[in-house]
């Protein structure tokens, strides 16, 4: 606003200048009031926007907190699932080792039992073979004896035949 200076006239200031200044002041004041009202509307609008943005920020902060909680929960669950899977795998591995050891032990035991049976069968077979060899020897001796007896009998028959022919 500009400062006003009025000429002094008799009995005070010049009424036209005062009216003119008053009109200018009133116009400036009216413009200032309009600008002030406009600024108040803008301030109120900005306050509303600020409040809305504040609410959105709170909402986003809640979403962020919820997402962080969910992420932590997911990480905990994933860690637990991984730990459980590792425990299950370890248990399966131990069970497989135990089962393999049992199967190996049973198989070894059966193999040892079969080897023992085969050795026993071998002993029986060797005994049978020895008995057969003895029997063959006996039969060979009997054959030789029979052969000798046959030769004697044949010789005796020949002697008898010769004796009877004369």
KOLLUMMI-290402 format. One line per field, with one value per atom (N, C-alpha, C): residue in three letters; residue number from 1; atom name; x, y, z. Coordinates in nm, 4 decimals, padded with zeros to 6 digits. Atoms other than C-alpha are relative to their C-alpha. Layout:
N
resn = c(ala/...)
resi = c(NUM/...)
name = c(CA/...)
east = c(X/...)
north = c(Y/...)
up = c(Z/...)
This chain:
166
resn = c(unk/unk/unk/unk/unk/unk/unk/unk/unk/unk/unk/unk/unk/unk/unk/unk/unk/unk/unk/unk/unk/unk/unk/unk/unk/unk/unk/unk/unk/unk/unk/unk/unk/unk/unk/unk/unk/unk/unk/unk/unk/unk/unk/unk/unk/unk/unk/unk/unk/unk/unk/unk/unk/unk/unk/unk/unk/unk/unk/unk/unk/unk/unk/unk/unk/unk/unk/unk/unk/unk/unk/unk/unk/unk/unk/unk/unk/unk/unk/unk/unk/unk/unk/unk/unk/unk/unk/unk/unk/unk/unk/unk/unk/unk/unk/unk/unk/unk/unk/unk/unk/unk/unk/unk/unk/unk/unk/unk/unk/unk/unk/unk/unk/unk/unk/unk/unk/unk/unk/unk/unk/unk/unk/unk/unk/unk/unk/unk/unk/unk/unk/unk/unk/unk/unk/unk/unk/unk/unk/unk/unk/unk/unk/unk/unk/unk/unk/unk/unk/unk/unk/unk/unk/unk/unk/unk/unk/unk/unk/unk/unk/unk/unk/unk/unk/unk/unk/unk/unk/unk/unk/unk/unk/unk/unk/unk/unk/unk/unk/unk/unk/unk/unk/unk/unk/unk/unk/unk/unk/unk/unk/unk/unk/unk/unk/unk/unk/unk/unk/unk/unk/unk/unk/unk/unk/unk/unk/unk/unk/unk/unk/unk/unk/unk/unk/unk/unk/unk/unk/unk/unk/unk/unk/unk/unk/unk/unk/unk/unk/unk/unk/unk/unk/unk/unk/unk/unk/unk/unk/unk/unk/unk/unk/unk/unk/unk/unk/unk/unk/unk/unk/unk/unk/unk/unk/unk/unk/unk/unk/unk/unk/unk/unk/unk/unk/unk/unk/unk/unk/unk/unk/unk/unk/unk/unk/unk/unk/unk/unk/unk/unk/unk/unk/unk/unk/unk/unk/unk/unk/unk/unk/unk/unk/unk/unk/unk/unk/unk/unk/unk/unk/unk/unk/unk/unk/unk/unk/unk/unk/unk/unk/unk/unk/unk/unk/unk/unk/unk/unk/unk/unk/unk/unk/unk/unk/unk/unk/unk/unk/unk/unk/unk/unk/unk/unk/unk/unk/unk/unk/unk/unk/unk/unk/unk/unk/unk/unk/unk/unk/unk/unk/unk/unk/unk/unk/unk/unk/unk/unk/unk/unk/unk/unk/unk/unk/unk/unk/unk/unk/unk/unk/unk/unk/unk/unk/unk/unk/unk/unk/unk/unk/unk/unk/unk/unk/unk/unk/unk/unk/unk/unk/unk/unk/unk/unk/unk/unk/unk/unk/unk/unk/unk/unk/unk/unk/unk/unk/unk/unk/unk/unk/unk/unk/unk/unk/unk/unk/unk/unk/unk/unk/unk/unk/unk/unk/unk/unk/unk/unk/unk/unk/unk/unk/unk/unk/unk/unk/unk/unk/unk/unk/unk/unk/unk/unk/unk/unk/unk/unk/unk/unk/unk/unk/unk/unk/unk/unk/unk/unk/unk/unk/unk/unk/unk/unk/unk/unk/unk/unk/unk/unk/unk/unk/unk/unk/unk/unk/unk/unk/unk/unk/unk/unk/unk/unk/unk/unk/unk/unk/unk/unk/unk/unk/unk/unk/unk/unk/unk)
resi = c(1/1/1/2/2/2/3/3/3/4/4/4/5/5/5/6/6/6/7/7/7/8/8/8/9/9/9/10/10/10/11/11/11/12/12/12/13/13/13/14/14/14/15/15/15/16/16/16/17/17/17/18/18/18/19/19/19/20/20/20/21/21/21/22/22/22/23/23/23/24/24/24/25/25/25/26/26/26/27/27/27/28/28/28/29/29/29/30/30/30/31/31/31/32/32/32/33/33/33/34/34/34/35/35/35/36/36/36/37/37/37/38/38/38/39/39/39/40/40/40/41/41/41/42/42/42/43/43/43/44/44/44/45/45/45/46/46/46/47/47/47/48/48/48/49/49/49/50/50/50/51/51/51/52/52/52/53/53/53/54/54/54/55/55/55/56/56/56/57/57/57/58/58/58/59/59/59/60/60/60/61/61/61/62/62/62/63/63/63/64/64/64/65/65/65/66/66/66/67/67/67/68/68/68/69/69/69/70/70/70/71/71/71/72/72/72/73/73/73/74/74/74/75/75/75/76/76/76/77/77/77/78/78/78/79/79/79/80/80/80/81/81/81/82/82/82/83/83/83/84/84/84/85/85/85/86/86/86/87/87/87/88/88/88/89/89/89/90/90/90/91/91/91/92/92/92/93/93/93/94/94/94/95/95/95/96/96/96/97/97/97/98/98/98/99/99/99/100/100/100/101/101/101/102/102/102/103/103/103/104/104/104/105/105/105/106/106/106/107/107/107/108/108/108/109/109/109/110/110/110/111/111/111/112/112/112/113/113/113/114/114/114/115/115/115/116/116/116/117/117/117/118/118/118/119/119/119/120/120/120/121/121/121/122/122/122/123/123/123/124/124/124/125/125/125/126/126/126/127/127/127/128/128/128/129/129/129/130/130/130/131/131/131/132/132/132/133/133/133/134/134/134/135/135/135/136/136/136/137/137/137/138/138/138/139/139/139/140/140/140/141/141/141/142/142/142/143/143/143/144/144/144/145/145/145/146/146/146/147/147/147/148/148/148/149/149/149/150/150/150/151/151/151/152/152/152/153/153/153/154/154/154/155/155/155/156/156/156/157/157/157/158/158/158/159/159/159/160/160/160/161/161/161/162/162/162/163/163/163/164/164/164/165/165/165/166/166/166)
name = c(N/CA/C/N/CA/C/N/CA/C/N/CA/C/N/CA/C/N/CA/C/N/CA/C/N/CA/C/N/CA/C/N/CA/C/N/CA/C/N/CA/C/N/CA/C/N/CA/C/N/CA/C/N/CA/C/N/CA/C/N/CA/C/N/CA/C/N/CA/C/N/CA/C/N/CA/C/N/CA/C/N/CA/C/N/CA/C/N/CA/C/N/CA/C/N/CA/C/N/CA/C/N/CA/C/N/CA/C/N/CA/C/N/CA/C/N/CA/C/N/CA/C/N/CA/C/N/CA/C/N/CA/C/N/CA/C/N/CA/C/N/CA/C/N/CA/C/N/CA/C/N/CA/C/N/CA/C/N/CA/C/N/CA/C/N/CA/C/N/CA/C/N/CA/C/N/CA/C/N/CA/C/N/CA/C/N/CA/C/N/CA/C/N/CA/C/N/CA/C/N/CA/C/N/CA/C/N/CA/C/N/CA/C/N/CA/C/N/CA/C/N/CA/C/N/CA/C/N/CA/C/N/CA/C/N/CA/C/N/CA/C/N/CA/C/N/CA/C/N/CA/C/N/CA/C/N/CA/C/N/CA/C/N/CA/C/N/CA/C/N/CA/C/N/CA/C/N/CA/C/N/CA/C/N/CA/C/N/CA/C/N/CA/C/N/CA/C/N/CA/C/N/CA/C/N/CA/C/N/CA/C/N/CA/C/N/CA/C/N/CA/C/N/CA/C/N/CA/C/N/CA/C/N/CA/C/N/CA/C/N/CA/C/N/CA/C/N/CA/C/N/CA/C/N/CA/C/N/CA/C/N/CA/C/N/CA/C/N/CA/C/N/CA/C/N/CA/C/N/CA/C/N/CA/C/N/CA/C/N/CA/C/N/CA/C/N/CA/C/N/CA/C/N/CA/C/N/CA/C/N/CA/C/N/CA/C/N/CA/C/N/CA/C/N/CA/C/N/CA/C/N/CA/C/N/CA/C/N/CA/C/N/CA/C/N/CA/C/N/CA/C/N/CA/C/N/CA/C/N/CA/C/N/CA/C/N/CA/C/N/CA/C/N/CA/C/N/CA/C/N/CA/C/N/CA/C/N/CA/C/N/CA/C/N/CA/C/N/CA/C/N/CA/C/N/CA/C/N/CA/C/N/CA/C/N/CA/C/N/CA/C/N/CA/C/N/CA/C/N/CA/C/N/CA/C/N/CA/C/N/CA/C/N/CA/C/N/CA/C/N/CA/C/N/CA/C/N/CA/C/N/CA/C/N/CA/C/N/CA/C/N/CA/C/N/CA/C/N/CA/C)
east = c(00.0824/00.0000/00.0871/-00.0791/00.1150/-00.0460/00.0405/00.1178/-00.0624/00.0734/-00.1137/00.0375/-00.0193/-00.0497/-00.1084/00.1114/-00.3335/00.0400/-00.0251/-00.3182/-00.0916/00.0792/-00.4348/-00.0807/00.0880/-00.7232/-00.0662/00.0621/-00.9122/-00.0979/00.0828/-01.0782/00.0272/-00.0383/-00.8998/00.0521/-00.0519/-00.8053/-00.1023/00.0869/-00.9437/-00.0891/00.0912/-01.2538/00.0080/-00.0083/-01.2077/00.1192/-00.1189/-00.8581/-00.0222/00.0276/-00.9724/-00.0930/00.0928/-01.2609/00.0713/-00.0755/-01.0281/00.0929/-00.0907/-00.7733/-00.0795/00.0843/-01.0506/-00.0467/00.0449/-01.1788/00.1144/-00.1156/-00.8281/00.0309/-00.0272/-00.7766/-00.1059/00.1086/-01.1147/00.0171/-00.0236/-01.0354/00.1153/-00.1162/-00.6922/-00.0369/00.0433/-00.8503/-00.0912/00.0902/-01.1177/00.0804/-00.0867/-00.8513/00.0783/-00.0760/-00.6457/-00.0904/00.0954/-00.9553/-00.0316/00.0284/-01.0323/00.1203/-00.1215/-00.6699/00.0135/-00.0056/-00.6816/-00.0991/00.1011/-01.0027/00.0476/-00.0535/-00.8464/00.1104/-00.1099/-00.5370/-00.0539/00.0603/-00.7545/-00.0610/00.0556/-00.9386/00.1127/-00.1140/-00.6050/00.0614/-00.0553/-00.4769/-00.0894/00.0934/-00.7923/00.0086/-00.0126/-00.7606/00.1300/-00.1291/-00.3925/-00.0040/00.0149/-00.4838/-00.0746/00.0764/-00.7417/00.0882/-00.0913/-00.4876/00.1060/-00.1013/-00.2287/-00.0581/00.0669/-00.4780/-00.0194/00.0202/-00.5628/00.1323/-00.1319/-00.1922/00.0505/-00.0373/-00.1339/-00.0707/00.0755/-00.4119/00.0553/-00.0589/-00.2671/00.1342/-00.1303/00.0777/-00.0171/00.0263/-00.0620/-00.0419/00.0454/-00.2354/00.1175/-00.1175/00.0860/00.0957/-00.0857/00.2801/-00.0556/00.0624/00.0277/00.0229/-00.0245/00.0572/00.1462/-00.1429/00.4363/00.0283/-00.0189/00.4263/-00.0570/00.0610/00.1883/00.0863/-00.0865/00.4133/00.1282/-00.1212/00.7195/-00.0297/00.0392/00.5366/-00.0208/00.0245/00.4235/00.1321/-00.1309/00.7770/00.0760/-00.0672/00.9213/-00.0652/00.0723/00.6503/00.0320/-00.0327/00.7185/00.1419/-00.1382/01.0904/00.0089/-00.0001/01.0237/-00.0566/00.0617/00.7925/00.0939/-00.0932/01.0416/00.1177/-00.1108/01.3192/-00.0430/00.0512/01.1043/-00.0213/00.0212/01.0066/00.1341/-00.1338/01.3722/00.0592/-00.0530/01.4718/-00.0699/00.0761/01.1925/00.0410/-00.0406/01.2931/00.1377/-00.1338/01.6553/-00.0075/00.0169/01.5452/-00.0593/00.0619/01.3218/00.1020/-00.1014/01.6049/00.1023/-00.0960/01.8439/-00.0598/00.0680/01.5891/-00.0118/00.0098/01.5300/00.1355/-00.1351/01.9042/00.0403/-00.0326/01.9505/-00.0794/00.0829/01.6583/00.0514/-00.0518/01.8011/00.1305/-00.1251/02.1433/-00.0273/00.0346/01.9883/-00.0557/00.0595/01.7828/00.1067/-00.1076/02.0881/00.0902/-00.0827/02.2921/-00.0712/00.0783/02.0119/-00.0002/00.0022/01.9834/00.1375/-00.1358/02.3627/00.0290/-00.0233/02.3750/-00.0749/00.0805/02.0916/00.0584/-00.0571/02.2465/00.1314/-00.1275/02.5877/-00.0260/00.0335/02.4311/-00.0495/00.0503/02.2433/00.1136/-00.1129/02.5593/00.0900/-00.0826/02.7586/-00.0675/00.0762/02.4833/00.0060/-00.0047/02.4790/00.1393/-00.1370/02.8608/00.0183/-00.0111/02.8386/-00.0736/00.0767/02.5678/00.0769/-00.0760/02.7791/00.1237/-00.1152/03.0844/-00.0428/00.0523/02.8737/-00.0342/00.0315/02.7455/00.1283/-00.1281/03.1065/00.0596/-00.0515/03.2106/-00.0753/00.0822/02.9172/00.0351/-00.0330/03.0066/00.1360/-00.1324/03.3719/-00.0081/00.0180/03.2632/-00.0624/00.0657/03.0322/00.0985/-00.0991/03.3130/00.1009/-00.0940/03.5500/-00.0633/00.0689/03.2904/-00.0117/00.0109/03.2374/00.1356/-00.1332/03.6121/00.0374/-00.0249/03.6378/-00.0782/00.0856/03.3480/00.0556/-00.0589/03.5129/00.1232/-00.1185/03.8340/-00.0415/00.0498/03.6417/-00.0494/00.0555/03.4589/00.1112/-00.1128/03.7851/00.0705/-00.0611/03.9345/-00.0870/00.0932/03.6242/00.0055/-00.0059/03.6471/00.1271/-00.1266/04.0113/-00.0098/00.0160/03.9250/-00.0887/00.0909/03.6363/00.0712/-00.0766/03.8649/00.0935/-00.0906/04.1161/-00.0783/00.0827/03.8427/-00.0513/00.0488/03.7084/00.1124/-00.1132/04.0517/00.0249/-00.0186/04.0873/-00.1095/00.1119/03.7406/00.0151/-00.0186/03.8195/00.1098/-00.1100/04.1427/-00.0487/00.0521/03.9638/-00.0942/00.0905/03.7000/00.0807/-00.0843/03.9696/00.0605/-00.0576/04.1310/-00.1102/00.1113/03.7939/-00.0361/00.0336/03.7234/00.1074/-00.1073/04.0586/-00.0073/00.0077/04.0112/-00.1187/00.1186/03.6709/00.0174/-00.0203/03.7844/00.0903/-00.0870/04.0327/-00.0643)
north = c(-00.1169/00.0000/00.1236/-00.1233/00.3463/00.0940/-00.0934/00.6210/00.1242/-00.1151/00.9082/00.1291/-00.1326/01.2707/00.0920/-00.0874/01.5174/00.1475/-00.1448/01.8906/00.0563/-00.0601/02.1020/00.1161/-00.1072/02.3212/00.0577/-00.0663/02.5303/-00.0954/00.0840/02.3423/-00.1479/00.1408/02.0147/-00.0351/00.0514/01.8024/00.0154/-00.0142/01.8261/-00.1235/00.1148/01.6093/-00.0869/00.0814/01.4949/-00.0930/00.0838/01.3708/-00.1077/00.0977/01.2020/-00.1074/00.0982/01.0344/-00.0888/00.0768/00.9364/-00.0992/00.0863/00.7965/-00.1097/00.0977/00.6290/-00.1067/00.0940/00.4704/-00.0931/00.0834/00.3502/-00.1007/00.0868/00.2147/-00.1093/00.0976/00.0485/-00.1037/00.0928/-00.1001/-00.0930/00.0823/-00.2214/-00.0971/00.0854/-00.3545/-00.1102/00.0986/-00.5301/-00.1059/00.0933/-00.6821/-00.0868/00.0743/-00.7800/-00.1018/00.0923/-00.9340/-00.1162/00.1050/-01.1221/-00.0936/00.0817/-01.2372/-00.0820/00.0687/-01.3217/-00.1168/00.1064/-01.5196/-00.1136/00.1001/-01.6944/-00.0810/00.0694/-01.7703/-00.0893/00.0832/-01.8971/-00.1266/00.1178/-02.1255/-00.0962/00.0839/-02.2464/-00.0678/00.0572/-02.2944/-00.1134/00.1052/-02.4879/-00.1215/00.1088/-02.6927/-00.0763/00.0638/-02.7577/-00.0785/00.0734/-02.8510/-00.1315/00.1214/-03.0975/-00.1008/00.0878/-03.2330/-00.0583/00.0443/-03.2493/-00.1092/00.0996/-03.4329/-00.1304/00.1183/-03.6679/-00.0731/00.0616/-03.7246/-00.0629/00.0562/-03.7783/-00.1329/00.1254/-04.0390/-00.1079/00.0951/-04.2006/-00.0503/00.0376/-04.1949/-00.1012/00.0949/-04.3624/-00.1353/00.1237/-04.6142/-00.0745/00.0630/-04.6762/-00.0529/00.0471/-04.7009/-00.1300/00.1237/-04.9614/-00.1144/00.1021/-05.1486/-00.0431/00.0297/-05.1229/-00.0890/00.0790/-05.2530/-00.1411/00.1311/-05.5328/-00.0830/00.0710/-05.6207/-00.0474/00.0404/-05.6221/-00.1180/00.1117/-05.8426/-00.1269/00.1169/-06.0709/-00.0561/00.0444/-06.0822/-00.0739/00.0666/-06.1661/-00.1349/00.1250/-06.4267/-00.1017/00.0885/-06.5704/-00.0525/00.0429/-06.5774/-00.1040/00.0972/-06.7550/-00.1330/00.1232/-07.0044/-00.0709/00.0596/-07.0584/-00.0636/00.0544/-07.1071/-00.1283/00.1194/-07.3545/-00.1132/00.1022/-07.5373/-00.0586/00.0464/-07.5551/-00.0888/00.0784/-07.6778/-00.1345/00.1257/-07.9373/-00.0915/00.0795/-08.0486/-00.0610/00.0520/-08.0820/-00.1131/00.1052/-08.2827/-00.1253/00.1143/-08.5028/-00.0707/00.0591/-08.5539/-00.0776/00.0677/-08.6414/-00.1294/00.1194/-08.8842/-00.1058/00.0944/-09.0417/-00.0629/00.0502/-09.0723/-00.1008/00.0922/-09.2329/-00.1297/00.1202/-09.4707/-00.0833/00.0715/-09.5573/-00.0707/00.0621/-09.6222/-00.1215/00.1105/-09.8379/-00.1165/00.1059/-10.0287/-00.0668/00.0551/-10.0706/-00.0897/00.0814/-10.1962/-00.1305/00.1199/-10.4392/-00.0951/00.0841/-10.5636/-00.0610/00.0503/-10.5954/-00.1104/00.0984/-10.7794/-00.1293/00.1187/-11.0150/-00.0737/00.0608/-11.0732/-00.0699/00.0601/-11.1377/-00.1278/00.1167/-11.3758/-00.1146/00.1039/-11.5606/-00.0575/00.0466/-11.5755/-00.0916/00.0832/-11.7108/-00.1343/00.1242/-11.9647/-00.0886/00.0772/-12.0689/-00.0587/00.0496/-12.0987/-00.1206/00.1116/-12.3185/-00.1227/00.1115/-12.5313/-00.0636/00.0518/-12.5606/-00.0766/00.0724/-12.6607/-00.1354/00.1258/-12.9216/-00.0949/00.0830/-13.0457/-00.0506/00.0405/-13.0525/-00.1147/00.1065/-13.2586/-00.1297/00.1192/-13.4987/-00.0569/00.0465/-13.5112/-00.0692/00.0617/-13.5851/-00.1357/00.1280/-13.8524/-00.1029/00.0899/-14.0011/-00.0440/00.0305/-13.9814/-00.1017/00.0942/-14.1563/-00.1385/00.1290/-14.4278/-00.0654/00.0550/-14.4645/-00.0507/00.0439/-14.4821/-00.1311/00.1240/-14.7435/-00.1148/00.1037/-14.9329/-00.0419/00.0316/-14.9065/-00.0879/00.0810/-15.0384/-00.1419/00.1312/-15.3199/-00.0793/00.0692/-15.3994/-00.0405/00.0334/-15.3872/-00.1249/00.1178/-15.6331/-00.1234/00.1109/-15.8506/-00.0460/00.0324/-15.8323/-00.0804/00.0708/-15.9356/-00.1419/00.1309/-16.2175/-00.0889/00.0773/-16.3235/-00.0426/00.0321/-16.3041/-00.1170/00.1094/-16.5270/-00.1286/00.1180/-16.7657/-00.0551/00.0464/-16.7746/-00.0703/00.0626/-16.8512/-00.1401/00.1292/-17.1307/-00.0954/00.0851/-17.2559/-00.0424/00.0303/-17.2393/-00.1045/00.0965/-17.4248/-00.1355/00.1253/-17.6854/-00.0635/00.0525/-17.7186/-00.0592/00.0487/-17.7608/-00.1339/00.1247/-18.0266/-00.1063/00.0944/-18.1986/-00.0371/00.0296/-18.1775/-00.0909/00.0829/-18.3198/-00.1384/00.1259/-18.5874/-00.0788/00.0685/-18.6745/-00.0413/00.0355/-18.6937/-00.1220/00.1168/-18.9590/-00.1119)
up = c(00.0000/00.0000/00.0000/00.0025/-00.0700/00.1109/-00.1069/00.1864/-00.0655/00.0569/00.1307/00.0715/-00.0614/00.1832/-00.0579/00.0415/00.1695/00.0171/-00.0109/00.1038/00.1068/-00.1052/00.3826/-00.0598/00.0445/00.3057/00.1232/-00.1120/00.5173/00.0631/-00.0814/00.7763/-00.0281/00.0110/00.7131/-00.1378/00.1263/00.4161/-00.1089/00.1165/00.0669/-00.0076/-00.0031/00.0694/-00.1256/00.1219/-00.2894/00.0079/-00.0122/-00.2231/00.1048/-00.1057/00.0953/-00.0554/00.0575/-00.0911/-00.1010/00.0994/-00.3708/00.0709/-00.0760/-00.1218/00.0693/-00.0672/00.0698/-00.0998/00.1039/-00.2537/-00.0385/00.0346/-00.3411/00.1118/-00.1153/00.0086/00.0063/-00.0043/-00.0010/-00.1107/00.1120/-00.3411/00.0331/-00.0372/-00.2200/00.1104/-00.1099/00.0973/-00.0526/00.0602/-00.1079/-00.0748/00.0720/-00.3317/00.0979/-00.1014/-00.0265/00.0686/-00.0622/00.1363/-00.0940/00.0991/-00.1865/-00.0096/00.0061/-00.2082/00.1279/-00.1288/00.1628/00.0031/00.0055/00.1112/-00.0909/00.0941/-00.1877/00.0673/-00.0692/00.0195/00.1112/-00.1047/00.3081/-00.0609/00.0689/00.0631/-00.0397/00.0386/-00.0694/00.1231/-00.1238/00.2881/00.0486/-00.0429/00.3794/-00.0923/00.0963/00.0604/00.0246/-00.0275/00.1347/00.1311/-00.1264/00.4932/-00.0225/00.0316/00.3587/-00.0742/00.0730/00.1119/00.0937/-00.0949/00.3878/00.0914/-00.0851/00.6093/-00.0769/00.0849/00.3204/-00.0227/00.0201/00.2481/00.1301/-00.1312/00.6198/00.0224/-00.0131/00.6225/-00.0929/00.0955/00.3114/00.0507/-00.0533/00.4692/00.1133/-00.1084/00.7806/-00.0572/00.0636/00.5578/-00.0627/00.0612/00.3629/00.1059/-00.1091/00.6886/00.0595/-00.0496/00.8109/-00.0984/00.1026/00.4805/00.0049/-00.0083/00.5060/00.1217/-00.1215/00.8646/-00.0186/00.0257/00.7610/-00.0942/00.0947/00.4664/00.0667/-00.0733/00.6907/00.0918/-00.0875/00.9410/-00.0808/00.0860/00.6597/-00.0515/00.0489/00.5208/00.1093/-00.1125/00.8630/00.0285/-00.0234/00.9133/-00.1087/00.1123/00.5681/00.0135/-00.0190/00.6409/00.1108/-00.1097/00.9705/-00.0471/00.0501/00.8002/-00.0967/00.0964/00.5165/00.0728/-00.0784/00.7687/00.0701/-00.0688/00.9635/-00.0996/00.1029/00.6434/-00.0427/00.0396/00.5415/00.1087/-00.1121/00.8873/00.0081/-00.0031/00.8838/-00.1151/00.1167/00.5342/00.0236/-00.0290/00.6447/00.1028/-00.1011/00.9506/-00.0634/00.0689/00.7333/-00.0881/00.0880/00.4854/00.0831/-00.0876/00.7688/00.0532/-00.0514/00.9153/-00.1094/00.1110/00.5737/-00.0298/00.0254/00.5224/00.1071/-00.1088/00.8637/-00.0139/00.0190/00.7981/-00.1163/00.1167/00.4566/00.0361/-00.0419/00.6112/00.0874/-00.0892/00.8826/-00.0795/00.0830/00.6266/-00.0865/00.0829/00.4017/00.0842/-00.0890/00.6965/00.0347/-00.0316/00.7888/-00.1183/00.1209/00.4308/-00.0224/00.0184/00.4070/00.1012/-00.1061/00.7390/-00.0299/00.0318/00.6396/-00.1198/00.1204/00.2982/00.0330/-00.0407/00.4525/00.0791/-00.0821/00.7033/-00.0886/00.0921/00.4266/-00.0837/00.0813/00.2153/00.0827/-00.0872/00.5083/00.0262/-00.0226/00.5777/-00.1236/00.1253/00.2114/-00.0218/00.0125/00.2094/00.0926/-00.0945/00.5208/-00.0541/00.0572/00.3526/-00.1152/00.1143/00.0375/00.0470/-00.0536/00.2435/00.0546/-00.0540/00.4207/-00.1141/00.1169/00.0837/-00.0644/00.0572/-00.0409/00.0820/-00.0871/00.2616/-00.0263/00.0285/00.1990/-00.1364/00.1346/-00.1699/-00.0001/-00.0074/-00.0888/00.0702/-00.0689/00.1581/-00.0943/00.0959/-00.1064/-00.1064/00.1015/-00.3616/00.0545/-00.0600/-00.1226/00.0140/-00.0104/-00.0556/-00.1367/00.1352/-00.4296/-00.0484/00.0405/-00.4899/00.0709/-00.0732/-00.2151/-00.0613/00.0580/-00.3685/-00.1362/00.1303/-00.7125/00.0218/-00.0300/-00.5597/00.0390/-00.0417/-00.3931/-00.1195/00.1177/-00.7149/-00.0956/00.0857/-00.9073/00.0542/-00.0609/-00.6609/-00.0226/00.0216/-00.6855/-00.1448/00.1427/-01.0639/-00.0273/00.0206/-01.0535/00.0590/-00.0630/-00.8111/-00.0866/00.0855/-01.0312/-00.1288/00.1209/-01.3317/00.0263/-00.0345/-01.1557/00.0217/-00.0251/-01.0434/-00.1319/00.1301/-01.3967/-00.0765/00.0682/-01.5315/00.0602/-00.0654/-01.2705/-00.0429/00.0380/-01.3499/-00.1448/00.1406/-01.7201/-00.0154/00.0063/-01.6637/00.0506/-00.0526/-01.4558/-00.1022/00.1019/-01.7232/-00.1155/00.1093/-01.9816/00.0410/-00.0478/-01.7672/-00.0007/00.0002/-01.7260/-00.1437/00.1391/-02.0930/-00.0577/00.0509/-02.1743/00.0683/-00.0720/-01.9116/-00.0564/00.0498/-02.0462/-00.1440/00.1395/-02.3995/-00.0087/00.0059/-02.3317/00.0580)
